Amino acid sequence: MRVKQLLDIQHDQQRNRNKEEVMARKATTKNTTKKEEKVVKEEKTIKEDVSIPKRYYIEFWKSIQPADPRFDVLAGTVYWSDIDQDIVIEGLHNNYSSEVENLLLGDLALPNGVFISRNETPKEWVKNAHKADFGNGVYAKTSMEIVDETE
């Protein structure tokens, strides 16, 4: 009988140790998961806070022969600068510079009936210029979006 009592005591002690180990693993897993969640949240916050300034380039083209785009001439290149917060003229063709400059003064009329103001939302003006019909054989192409670096 005494042997049986000793075996029962040992069995109970082993069971308690196993429970403690399981509880310790669960606590570690919870802590690790919480730490990982905090790290992920902090990384997302950092990524959201840091916005990289960009330039949005567009090219204006003059159609010489409407049926054949091979003869179109680059009339000018402009871009929106997140650093300068303005539309900057990078280059203009001598023959079409006044046409492009006049286009930069007006609002955009998109085919879906939406108007975009050059003065109120110049960045959106540049980003949507390729959708507009300017007339006079001038059209815009979105060229690229790059990181804006200080000069």
DSSP file (Angstrom, degrees, kcal/mol; ACC not computed):
  #  RESIDUE AA STRUCTURE BP1 BP2  ACC     N-H-->O    O-->H-N    N-H-->O    O-->H-N    TCO  KAPPA ALPHA  PHI   PSI    X-CA   Y-CA   Z-CA
    1    1 A M     >        0   0    0      0, 0.0     4,-2.0     0, 0.0     5,-0.2   0.000 360.0 360.0 360.0 -41.7    0.0    0.0    0.0
    2    2 A R  H  >  +     0   0    0      1,-0.2     4,-2.0     2,-0.2     5,-0.1   0.877 360.0  52.9 -60.5 -39.0    2.8    2.4    0.8
    3    3 A V  H  > S+     0   0    0      1,-0.2     4,-2.4     2,-0.2    -1,-0.2   0.889 106.7  53.2 -63.9 -40.4    4.3    1.8   -2.6
    4    4 A K  H  > S+     0   0    0      1,-0.2     4,-2.2     2,-0.2    -1,-0.2   0.899 107.7  50.5 -64.5 -39.6    1.0    2.7   -4.2
    5    5 A Q  H  X S+     0   0    0     -4,-2.0     4,-2.3     2,-0.2    -1,-0.2   0.905 110.2  49.8 -64.0 -41.6    0.8    5.9   -2.3
    6    6 A L  H  X S+     0   0    0     -4,-2.0     4,-2.4     1,-0.2    -2,-0.2   0.903 110.5  50.0 -63.4 -41.4    4.4    6.9   -3.4
    7    7 A L  H  X S+     0   0    0     -4,-2.4     4,-2.3     1,-0.2    -2,-0.2   0.895 110.4  50.2 -64.8 -39.4    3.5    6.1   -7.0
    8    8 A D  H  X S+     0   0    0     -4,-2.2     4,-2.5     2,-0.2    -2,-0.2   0.902 110.5  49.6 -64.5 -41.4    0.4    8.3   -6.8
    9    9 A I  H  X S+     0   0    0     -4,-2.3     4,-2.4     2,-0.2    -2,-0.2   0.928 112.1  47.7 -63.5 -45.5    2.4   11.2   -5.4
   10   10 A Q  H  X S+     0   0    0     -4,-2.4     4,-2.3     1,-0.2    -2,-0.2   0.896 111.5  51.2 -62.0 -40.3    5.0   10.9   -8.1
   11   11 A H  H  X S+     0   0    0     -4,-2.3     4,-2.3     2,-0.2    -2,-0.2   0.916 110.6  48.2 -63.7 -43.8    2.3   10.7  -10.7
   12   12 A D  H  X S+     0   0    0     -4,-2.5     4,-2.2     2,-0.2    -2,-0.2   0.898 111.1  50.6 -63.4 -41.5    0.6   13.9   -9.3
   13   13 A Q  H  X S+     0   0    0     -4,-2.4     4,-2.3     2,-0.2    -2,-0.2   0.910 110.6  49.2 -63.2 -41.8    3.9   15.7   -9.2
   14   14 A Q  H  X S+     0   0    0     -4,-2.3     4,-2.3     1,-0.2    -2,-0.2   0.911 110.4  50.9 -63.5 -42.3    4.6   14.8  -12.8
   15   15 A R  H  X S+     0   0    0     -4,-2.3     4,-2.1     1,-0.2    -2,-0.2   0.896 110.0  49.7 -63.0 -40.7    1.2   16.0  -13.9
   16   16 A N  H  X S+     0   0    0     -4,-2.2     4,-2.3     2,-0.2    -1,-0.2   0.894 109.6  51.4 -65.0 -41.5    1.7   19.3  -12.1
   17   17 A R  H  X S+     0   0    0     -4,-2.3     4,-2.4     2,-0.2    -2,-0.2   0.916 109.7  50.3 -60.8 -43.4    5.1   19.8  -13.8
   18   18 A N  H  X S+     0   0    0     -4,-2.3     4,-2.4     1,-0.2    -2,-0.2   0.910 110.1  49.8 -62.2 -41.9    3.5   19.1  -17.2
   19   19 A K  H  X S+     0   0    0     -4,-2.1     4,-2.6     1,-0.2    -1,-0.2   0.911 110.5  50.3 -62.6 -42.0    0.7   21.7  -16.5
   20   20 A E  H  X S+     0   0    0     -4,-2.3     4,-2.5     2,-0.2    -2,-0.2   0.899 110.3  49.7 -63.8 -41.0    3.3   24.3  -15.5
   21   21 A E  H  X S+     0   0    0     -4,-2.4     4,-2.4     2,-0.2    -1,-0.2   0.914 111.5  48.6 -63.8 -42.8    5.3   23.7  -18.6
   22   22 A V  H  X S+     0   0    0     -4,-2.4     4,-2.3     2,-0.2    -2,-0.2   0.924 112.7  47.9 -63.1 -44.4    2.2   24.0  -20.8
   23   23 A M  H  X S+     0   0    0     -4,-2.6     4,-2.4     1,-0.2    -2,-0.2   0.893 110.9  51.4 -63.3 -40.1    1.2   27.2  -19.0
   24   24 A A  H  X S+     0   0    0     -4,-2.5     4,-2.3     2,-0.2    -1,-0.2   0.905 110.1  49.5 -64.2 -41.5    4.7   28.6  -19.4
   25   25 A R  H  X S+     0   0    0     -4,-2.4     4,-2.7     2,-0.2    -2,-0.2   0.918 111.1  49.5 -62.8 -43.6    4.7   27.9  -23.1
   26   26 A K  H  X S+     0   0    0     -4,-2.3     4,-2.6     2,-0.2    -2,-0.2   0.918 111.1  48.9 -62.2 -43.8    1.4   29.6  -23.6
   27   27 A A  H  X S+     0   0    0     -4,-2.4     4,-2.6     2,-0.2    -1,-0.2   0.910 112.4  48.4 -63.1 -42.5    2.5   32.7  -21.7
   28   28 A T  H  X S+     0   0    0     -4,-2.3     4,-2.8     2,-0.2    -2,-0.2   0.916 111.7  49.5 -63.2 -43.5    5.7   32.9  -23.8
   29   29 A T  H  X S+     0   0    0     -4,-2.7     4,-2.8     2,-0.2    -2,-0.2   0.910 111.8  48.5 -62.9 -42.7    3.7   32.5  -27.0
   30   30 A K  H  X S+     0   0    0     -4,-2.6     4,-2.7     2,-0.2    -2,-0.2   0.933 113.6  46.6 -63.0 -45.6    1.2   35.2  -25.9
   31   31 A N  H  X S+     0   0    0     -4,-2.6     4,-2.7     2,-0.2    -2,-0.2   0.920 114.0  47.9 -62.7 -43.9    4.1   37.6  -25.0
   32   32 A T  H  X S+     0   0    0     -4,-2.8     4,-2.9     2,-0.2    -2,-0.2   0.923 112.4  49.1 -62.7 -44.4    5.9   36.8  -28.2
   33   33 A T  H  X S+     0   0    0     -4,-2.8     4,-2.6     2,-0.2    -2,-0.2   0.913 112.1  48.6 -62.4 -42.7    2.8   37.3  -30.3
   34   34 A K  H  X S+     0   0    0     -4,-2.7     4,-2.4     2,-0.2    -1,-0.2   0.912 112.5  48.4 -63.3 -42.1    2.0   40.6  -28.5
   35   35 A K  H  X S+     0   0    0     -4,-2.7     4,-2.5     2,-0.2    -2,-0.2   0.919 112.0  48.9 -64.0 -42.8    5.6   41.8  -29.1
   36   36 A E  H  X S+     0   0    0     -4,-2.9     4,-2.6     1,-0.2    -2,-0.2   0.903 110.6  50.8 -63.8 -40.4    5.4   40.8  -32.7
   37   37 A E  H  X S+     0   0    0     -4,-2.6     4,-2.7     2,-0.2    -1,-0.2   0.909 110.4  49.7 -62.5 -41.4    2.1   42.7  -33.1
   38   38 A K  H  X S+     0   0    0     -4,-2.4     4,-2.7     2,-0.2    -2,-0.2   0.922 111.4  48.5 -62.9 -43.6    3.6   45.8  -31.5
   39   39 A V  H  X S+     0   0    0     -4,-2.5     4,-2.5     2,-0.2    -2,-0.2   0.924 112.6  48.1 -62.1 -44.7    6.6   45.6  -33.8
   40   40 A V  H  X S+     0   0    0     -4,-2.6     4,-2.4     2,-0.2    -2,-0.2   0.919 112.9  48.3 -62.9 -43.3    4.4   45.2  -36.9
   41   41 A K  H  X S+     0   0    0     -4,-2.7     4,-2.4     1,-0.2    -2,-0.2   0.906 111.8  49.7 -63.1 -41.6    2.2   48.1  -35.8
   42   42 A E  H  X S+     0   0    0     -4,-2.7     4,-2.5     2,-0.2    -2,-0.2   0.904 110.5  50.2 -64.6 -40.9    5.2   50.3  -35.1
   43   43 A E  H  X S+     0   0    0     -4,-2.5     4,-2.6     2,-0.2    -2,-0.2   0.915 111.1  49.0 -63.0 -42.6    6.6   49.5  -38.6
   44   44 A K  H  X S+     0   0    0     -4,-2.4     4,-2.4     2,-0.2    -2,-0.2   0.909 111.1  50.4 -63.0 -41.4    3.3   50.3  -40.2
   45   45 A T  H  X S+     0   0    0     -4,-2.4     4,-2.2     2,-0.2    -2,-0.2   0.918 111.3  48.0 -62.8 -43.9    3.2   53.6  -38.3
   46   46 A I  H  X S+     0   0    0     -4,-2.5     4,-1.9     1,-0.2    -2,-0.2   0.926 112.1  49.3 -62.7 -44.9    6.7   54.5  -39.4
   47   47 A K  H  < S+     0   0    0     -4,-2.6    -1,-0.2     1,-0.2    -2,-0.2   0.875 112.7  47.7 -63.4 -37.6    5.9   53.6  -43.1
   48   48 A E  H  < S+     0   0    0     -4,-2.4    -1,-0.2     1,-0.2    -2,-0.2   0.864 111.5  50.4 -71.3 -35.5    2.7   55.7  -43.0
   49   49 A D  H  < S+     0   0    0     -4,-2.2     2,-0.8    -5,-0.2    -2,-0.2   0.845  99.8  70.7 -72.1 -34.0    4.5   58.7  -41.4
   50   50 A V     <  +     0   0    0     -4,-1.9     2,-0.5    -5,-0.2    -1,-0.1  -0.754  63.3 179.8 -90.4 111.8    7.3   58.8  -43.9
   51   51 A S        -     0   0    0     -2,-0.8    -3,-0.1     0, 0.0    -2,-0.0  -0.953  23.1-135.7-113.0 130.8    6.2   59.9  -47.3
   52   52 A I        -     0   0    0     -2,-0.5     2,-0.1     1,-0.1    30,-0.0  -0.711  22.5-121.6 -86.0 123.9    8.7   60.1  -50.1
   53   53 A P        -     0   0    0      0, 0.0    95,-2.7     0, 0.0     2,-0.3  -0.406  37.9-169.5 -66.0 140.7    8.5   63.3  -52.1
   54   54 A K  E     -A  147   0A   0     93,-0.3    28,-2.4    -2,-0.1     2,-0.4  -0.826  22.8-135.8-129.2 165.2    7.9   62.6  -55.8
   55   55 A R  E     -AB 146  81A   0     91,-2.9    91,-2.1    -2,-0.3     2,-0.6  -0.975  13.1-155.7-118.2 138.1    7.9   64.2  -59.2
   56   56 A Y  E     -AB 145  80A   0     24,-1.8    24,-1.7    -2,-0.4     2,-0.3  -0.933  16.3-159.8-116.8 107.2    5.1   63.5  -61.7
   57   57 A Y  E     -AB 144  79A   0     87,-2.8    86,-1.7    -2,-0.6    87,-0.8  -0.616  12.0-179.9 -89.8 143.3    6.3   64.1  -65.3
   58   58 A I  E     -AB 142  78A   0     20,-2.6    20,-2.2    -2,-0.3     2,-0.4  -0.987  14.8-146.9-135.0 150.3    4.1   64.7  -68.3
   59   59 A E  E     -AB 141  77A   0     82,-2.9    82,-2.8    -2,-0.3     2,-0.5  -0.948   7.0-146.8-115.8 136.0    5.0   65.4  -71.9
   60   60 A F  E     -AB 140  76A   0     16,-3.2    15,-2.6    -2,-0.4    16,-1.6  -0.883  18.6-166.4-100.5 132.5    3.0   67.6  -74.2
   61   61 A W  E     -AB 139  74A   0     78,-3.4    78,-2.3    -2,-0.5     2,-0.5  -0.907  14.2-143.0-120.4 146.1    3.1   66.5  -77.9
   62   62 A K  E     -AB 138  73A   0     11,-3.0    11,-2.4    -2,-0.4     2,-0.6  -0.944  17.8-137.4-109.4 123.1    2.0   68.3  -81.0
   63   63 A S        +     0   0    0     74,-3.6     9,-0.1    -2,-0.5     4,-0.0  -0.700  24.6 175.6 -82.2 117.9    0.3   66.2  -83.7
   64   64 A I  S    S+     0   0    0     -2,-0.6    -1,-0.2     1,-0.3     8,-0.1   0.893  79.4  23.9 -88.2 -47.5    1.7   67.2  -87.1
   65   65 A Q  S >  S-     0   0    0      3,-0.5     3,-2.0     1,-0.1    -1,-0.3  -0.949  75.8-153.1-119.5 108.6   -0.2   64.6  -89.2
   66   66 A P  T 3  S+     0   0    0      0, 0.0    -1,-0.1     0, 0.0    -2,-0.0   0.778  92.8  49.9 -55.2 -30.4   -3.3   63.5  -87.3
   67   67 A A  T 3  S+     0   0    0      1,-0.2    -4,-0.0    -3,-0.1     0, 0.0   0.621 111.5  49.8 -84.5 -11.3   -3.3   60.1  -89.0
   68   68 A D    X   -     0   0    0     -3,-2.0     3,-1.5     1,-0.1    -3,-0.5  -0.863  56.4-172.4-135.6 100.5    0.3   59.2  -88.2
   69   69 A P  G >  S+     0   0    0      0, 0.0     3,-1.3     0, 0.0    -1,-0.1   0.581  76.5  83.1 -69.0  -7.8    1.7   59.7  -84.7
   70   70 A R  G 3  S+     0   0    0      1,-0.3    -2,-0.0    -5,-0.1     0, 0.0   0.777  91.3  50.2 -64.8 -23.4    5.3   58.9  -86.0
   71   71 A F  G <  S+     0   0    0     -3,-1.5    -1,-0.3    -6,-0.2     2,-0.0   0.376  81.9 124.3 -97.1   3.9    5.5   62.6  -87.0
   72   72 A D    <   -     0   0    0     -3,-1.3     2,-0.4    -9,-0.1    -9,-0.2  -0.337  52.3-141.1 -65.3 146.7    4.4   64.0  -83.7
   73   73 A V  E     -B   62   0A   0    -11,-2.4   -11,-3.0    20,-0.0     2,-0.6  -0.904  16.0-115.8-115.0 137.1    6.8   66.5  -82.1
   74   74 A L  E     -B   61   0A   0     -2,-0.4   -13,-0.3   -13,-0.2    22,-0.1  -0.601  31.7-176.9 -70.1 115.3    7.6   66.8  -78.4
   75   75 A A  E     -     0   0A   0    -15,-2.6    18,-3.1    -2,-0.6     2,-0.3   0.766  55.6 -37.0 -88.9 -27.7    6.3   70.2  -77.5
   76   76 A G  E     -BC  60  92A   0    -16,-1.6   -16,-3.2    16,-0.3     2,-0.4  -0.935  43.6-127.7 175.0 162.2    7.4   70.3  -73.8
   77   77 A T  E     +BC  59  91A   0     14,-3.0    13,-2.5    -2,-0.3    14,-1.8  -0.996  27.8 169.2-129.1 130.2    7.9   68.5  -70.6
   78   78 A V  E     -BC  58  89A   0    -20,-2.2   -20,-2.6    -2,-0.4     2,-0.3  -0.907   9.1-167.1-132.4 163.2    6.6   69.7  -67.2
   79   79 A Y  E     -BC  57  88A   0      9,-2.4     9,-3.4    -2,-0.3     2,-0.5  -0.992  22.8-123.9-148.9 156.3    6.4   68.1  -63.8
   80   80 A W  E     -BC  56  87A   0    -24,-1.7   -24,-1.8    -2,-0.3     2,-0.5  -0.875  27.7-153.9 -95.6 132.2    4.8   68.5  -60.4
   81   81 A S  E  >> -BC  55  86A   0      5,-2.1     4,-2.0    -2,-0.5     5,-0.9  -0.940  13.6-159.9-111.6 122.0    7.3   68.6  -57.5
   82   82 A D  T  45S+     0   0    0    -28,-2.4    -1,-0.1    -2,-0.5   -27,-0.1   0.790  97.0  50.5 -66.7 -27.1    6.2   67.5  -54.1
   83   83 A I  T  45S+     0   0    0    -29,-0.2    -1,-0.2     1,-0.1   -28,-0.1   0.939 119.4  33.3 -76.1 -48.3    9.2   69.5  -52.6
   84   84 A D  T  45S-     0   0    0      2,-0.2    -2,-0.2     4,-0.0    -1,-0.1   0.693  95.4-141.5 -79.1 -19.3    8.4   72.8  -54.5
   85   85 A Q  T  <5 +     0   0    0     -4,-2.0     2,-0.3     1,-0.2    -3,-0.2   0.911  67.5  92.8  55.7  45.0    4.6   72.2  -54.4
   86   86 A D  E   <S-C   81   0A   0     -5,-0.9    -5,-2.1    36,-0.1     2,-0.5  -0.983  84.4 -97.8-157.6 162.3    4.4   73.6  -57.9
   87   87 A I  E     -C   80   0A   0     -2,-0.3     2,-0.4    -7,-0.2    -7,-0.2  -0.785  41.5-160.8 -86.4 127.9    4.3   72.7  -61.5
   88   88 A V  E     -C   79   0A   0     -9,-3.4    -9,-2.4    -2,-0.5     2,-0.6  -0.928  14.1-135.6-115.3 132.4    7.7   73.2  -63.0
   89   89 A I  E     +C   78   0A   0     -2,-0.4   -11,-0.2   -11,-0.2     3,-0.1  -0.774  22.7 178.6 -85.8 120.6    8.5   73.6  -66.7
   90   90 A E  E     -     0   0A   0    -13,-2.5     2,-0.3    -2,-0.6   -12,-0.2   0.846  63.2 -13.5 -91.6 -38.0   11.5   71.5  -67.6
   91   91 A G  E     -C   77   0A   0    -14,-1.8   -14,-3.0     2,-0.0     2,-0.4  -0.953  55.4-164.4-165.3 144.4   11.7   72.1  -71.3
   92   92 A L  E     -C   76   0A   0     -2,-0.3     2,-0.3   -16,-0.3   -16,-0.3  -0.987  26.3-119.6-133.7 143.7    9.7   73.5  -74.2
   93   93 A H    >>  -     0   0    0    -18,-3.1     4,-0.9    -2,-0.4     3,-0.9  -0.635  29.0-126.9 -76.2 136.9   10.1   73.3  -77.9
   94   94 A N  G >4 S+     0   0    0     -2,-0.3     3,-0.5     1,-0.3     4,-0.3   0.875 105.9  49.7 -55.2 -42.4   10.6   76.8  -79.4
   95   95 A N  G 34 S+     0   0    0      1,-0.2    -1,-0.3     2,-0.1     4,-0.1   0.740 122.5  30.5 -72.3 -22.0    7.7   76.5  -81.9
   96   96 A Y  G <> S+     0   0    0     -3,-0.9     4,-2.1   -21,-0.2    -1,-0.2   0.265  84.1 106.3-121.9  11.3    5.1   75.3  -79.4
   97   97 A S  H <X S+     0   0    0     -4,-0.9     4,-2.6    -3,-0.5     5,-0.2   0.892  81.6  50.4 -62.3 -41.0    6.2   76.9  -76.1
   98   98 A S  H  > S+     0   0    0     -4,-0.3     4,-2.2     1,-0.2    -1,-0.2   0.878 109.2  52.3 -67.3 -35.4    3.4   79.5  -76.0
   99   99 A E  H  > S+     0   0    0      2,-0.2     4,-1.9     1,-0.2    -1,-0.2   0.930 112.5  44.5 -63.4 -45.0    0.8   76.8  -76.6
  100  100 A V  H  X S+     0   0    0     -4,-2.1     4,-1.8     2,-0.2    -2,-0.2   0.914 112.3  51.7 -67.4 -42.3    2.1   74.7  -73.7
  101  101 A E  H  X S+     0   0    0     -4,-2.6     4,-0.5     1,-0.2    -1,-0.2   0.890 109.7  50.3 -61.8 -38.8    2.3   77.7  -71.4
  102  102 A N  H >X S+     0   0    0     -4,-2.2     3,-0.9     1,-0.2     4,-0.7   0.869 107.3  54.2 -67.0 -35.7   -1.3   78.7  -72.3
  103  103 A L  H >< S+     0   0    0     -4,-1.9     3,-0.8     1,-0.2    -1,-0.2   0.874 102.7  57.7 -63.5 -35.9   -2.4   75.1  -71.5
  104  104 A L  H 3< S+     0   0    0     -4,-1.8    -1,-0.2     1,-0.2    -2,-0.2   0.653 101.3  57.7 -69.9 -14.5   -0.8   75.4  -68.1
  105  105 A L  H << S+     0   0    0     -3,-0.9    -1,-0.2    -4,-0.5    -2,-0.2   0.716 100.5  67.5 -86.1 -21.6   -2.9   78.4  -67.3
  106  106 A G  S << S-     0   0    0     -3,-0.8     2,-0.2    -4,-0.7    -3,-0.0  -0.390  82.5-102.6-100.5 173.8   -6.3   76.7  -67.8
  107  107 A D        -     0   0    0     -2,-0.1     2,-0.4    10,-0.1    10,-0.2  -0.486  37.0-110.3 -86.7 161.5   -8.3   74.0  -66.1
  108  108 A L  E     -D  116   0B   0      8,-2.6     8,-2.0    -2,-0.2     2,-0.6  -0.763  19.4-158.8 -93.8 138.4   -8.6   70.5  -67.4
  109  109 A A  E     -D  115   0B   0     -2,-0.4    24,-0.9     6,-0.2     6,-0.2  -0.954  15.7-157.5-114.2 109.7  -11.9   69.2  -68.9
  110  110 A L    >   -     0   0    0      4,-2.9     3,-2.0    -2,-0.6    22,-0.1  -0.499  27.9-111.5 -85.3 156.3  -11.9   65.4  -68.7
  111  111 A P  T 3  S+     0   0    0      0, 0.0    -1,-0.1     0, 0.0    21,-0.1   0.766 114.4  62.2 -59.2 -26.6  -14.1   63.3  -71.0
  112  112 A N  T 3  S-     0   0    0      2,-0.1     3,-0.1     1,-0.1    -2,-0.0   0.337 123.1-100.4 -84.0   9.5  -16.3   62.1  -68.1
  113  113 A G  S <  S+     0   0    0     -3,-2.0     2,-0.4     1,-0.3    -1,-0.1   0.504  79.3 135.6  89.3   4.4  -17.4   65.7  -67.5
  114  114 A V        -     0   0    0     -4,-0.1    -4,-2.9     2,-0.0     2,-0.4  -0.700  40.7-152.8 -88.9 136.7  -15.0   66.4  -64.5
  115  115 A F  E     -D  109   0B   0     -2,-0.4     2,-0.5    -6,-0.2    -6,-0.2  -0.907   3.4-159.7-108.2 137.6  -13.1   69.6  -64.4
  116  116 A I  E     -D  108   0B   0     -8,-2.0    -8,-2.6    -2,-0.4     2,-0.3  -0.973  16.6-133.9-119.6 122.1   -9.8   69.9  -62.5
  117  117 A S     >  -     0   0    0     -2,-0.5     4,-1.6   -10,-0.2     8,-0.3  -0.548   4.6-154.2 -78.4 133.2   -8.6   73.3  -61.5
  118  118 A R  T  4 S+     0   0    0     -2,-0.3    -1,-0.1     2,-0.2     7,-0.1   0.845  96.7  43.7 -71.2 -35.3   -5.0   74.2  -62.2
  119  119 A N  T  4 S+     0   0    0      2,-0.1    -1,-0.2     1,-0.1    -2,-0.0   0.863 119.9  37.9 -81.5 -36.8   -5.0   76.7  -59.3
  120  120 A E  T  4 S+     0   0    0      1,-0.2    -2,-0.2     2,-0.1    -1,-0.1   0.872 133.9  16.7 -84.9 -38.4   -6.8   74.7  -56.6
  121  121 A T     X  +     0   0    0     -4,-1.6     4,-1.9     1,-0.1    -1,-0.2  -0.560  66.2 160.0-134.7  70.6   -5.4   71.2  -57.3
  122  122 A P  H  > S+     0   0    0      0, 0.0     4,-2.1     0, 0.0     5,-0.2   0.839  76.1  55.8 -64.7 -32.4   -2.2   71.5  -59.5
  123  123 A K  H  > S+     0   0    0      1,-0.2     4,-2.3     2,-0.2     5,-0.2   0.936 110.1  45.1 -65.3 -44.5   -0.9   68.1  -58.5
  124  124 A E  H  > S+     0   0    0      1,-0.2     4,-1.6     2,-0.2    -1,-0.2   0.843 108.3  59.8 -65.7 -32.6   -4.1   66.4  -59.7
  125  125 A W  H  X S+     0   0    0     -4,-1.9     4,-0.7    -8,-0.3     3,-0.2   0.943 109.6  41.5 -58.9 -48.4   -4.0   68.6  -62.8
  126  126 A V  H >< S+     0   0    0     -4,-2.1     3,-0.7     1,-0.2     4,-0.4   0.913 113.4  52.5 -66.4 -42.9   -0.6   67.1  -63.8
  127  127 A K  H 3< S+     0   0    0     -4,-2.3    -1,-0.2     1,-0.2    -2,-0.2   0.743 119.0  35.9 -68.0 -21.7   -1.6   63.5  -62.8
  128  128 A N  H >X S+     0   0    0     -4,-1.6     3,-1.8    -3,-0.2     4,-0.5   0.370  85.1 100.4-111.2   3.9   -4.7   63.7  -65.0
  129  129 A A  G X< S+     0   0    0     -3,-0.7     3,-1.1    -4,-0.7    11,-0.4   0.818  75.2  63.8 -61.1 -31.0   -3.5   65.8  -68.0
  130  130 A H  G 34 S+     0   0    0     -4,-0.4    -1,-0.3     1,-0.2    10,-0.1   0.679  99.9  54.5 -68.8 -14.6   -3.0   62.7  -70.1
  131  131 A K  G <4 S+     0   0    0     -3,-1.8    -1,-0.2     8,-0.1    -2,-0.2   0.634  93.1  91.8 -89.2 -15.9   -6.8   62.1  -70.0
  132  132 A A    <<  -     0   0    0     -3,-1.1     2,-0.6    -4,-0.5     8,-0.4  -0.406  69.9-135.5 -85.5 155.7   -7.8   65.6  -71.2
  133  133 A D        +     0   0    0    -24,-0.9   -24,-0.1     1,-0.1     6,-0.1  -0.943  22.6 177.9-108.1 110.4   -8.4   66.7  -74.8
  134  134 A F        -     0   0    0      4,-0.7    -1,-0.1    -2,-0.6     5,-0.1   0.720  27.8-144.9 -87.0 -22.9   -6.6   70.1  -75.3
  135  135 A G  S >  S+     0   0    0      3,-0.5     3,-2.2     1,-0.1    -1,-0.2  -0.243  71.1  83.3  81.6-179.4   -7.5   70.6  -79.0
  136  136 A N  T 3  S-     0   0    0      1,-0.3     3,-0.1   -74,-0.1    -1,-0.1   0.694 123.4 -70.1  55.6  21.7   -5.2   72.3  -81.5
  137  137 A G  T 3  S+     0   0    0      1,-0.3   -74,-3.6   -75,-0.1     2,-0.4   0.615 102.1 129.4  76.1  11.4   -3.4   68.9  -82.0
  138  138 A V  E <   +A   62   0A   0     -3,-2.2    -4,-0.7   -76,-0.2    -3,-0.5  -0.845  27.4 165.5-101.9 135.7   -1.8   69.0  -78.6
  139  139 A Y  E     -A   61   0A   0    -78,-2.3   -78,-3.4    -2,-0.4     2,-0.3  -0.956  25.7-128.7-142.5 162.5   -2.1   66.1  -76.2
  140  140 A A  E     -A   60   0A   0     -8,-0.4     2,-0.4   -11,-0.4   -80,-0.2  -0.861  12.1-162.8-116.4 147.9   -0.3   65.0  -73.1
  141  141 A K  E     -A   59   0A   0    -82,-2.8   -82,-2.9    -2,-0.3     2,-0.6  -0.984  26.9-119.8-124.7 139.0    1.3   61.7  -72.1
  142  142 A T  E     -A   58   0A   0     -2,-0.4   -84,-0.2   -84,-0.2     3,-0.1  -0.681  32.7-177.7 -75.0 123.2    2.2   60.6  -68.6
  143  143 A S  E     -     0   0A   0    -86,-1.7     2,-0.3    -2,-0.6    -1,-0.2   0.947  45.7 -48.3 -90.2 -59.5    5.9   60.1  -68.7
  144  144 A M  E     -A   57   0A   0    -87,-0.8   -87,-2.8     2,-0.0     2,-0.4  -0.992  32.1-125.8-169.6 168.2    6.9   58.9  -65.2
  145  145 A E  E     +A   56   0A   0     -2,-0.3     2,-0.3   -89,-0.2   -89,-0.2  -0.990  39.3 166.8-126.9 119.1    6.8   59.2  -61.5
  146  146 A I  E     -A   55   0A   0    -91,-2.1   -91,-2.9    -2,-0.4     2,-0.3  -0.829  43.2 -84.4-130.6 167.9   10.2   59.4  -59.8
  147  147 A V  E     -A   54   0A   0     -2,-0.3     2,-0.7   -93,-0.2   -93,-0.3  -0.561  43.6-129.5 -72.1 132.2   11.6   60.3  -56.3
  148  148 A D        -     0   0    0    -95,-2.7     2,-0.3    -2,-0.3    -1,-0.1  -0.760  28.7-171.3 -88.8 116.3   12.0   64.1  -56.0
  149  149 A E        -     0   0    0     -2,-0.7     2,-0.1     1,-0.0   -66,-0.1  -0.812  26.3-109.8-107.8 148.7   15.5   64.9  -54.8
  150  150 A T              0   0    0     -2,-0.3    -1,-0.0     1,-0.1     0, 0.0  -0.482 360.0 360.0 -74.1 147.4   16.7   68.2  -53.7
  151  151 A E              0   0    0     -2,-0.1    -1,-0.1     0, 0.0    -2,-0.0   0.449 360.0 360.0 -91.8 360.0   19.2   69.9  -56.0
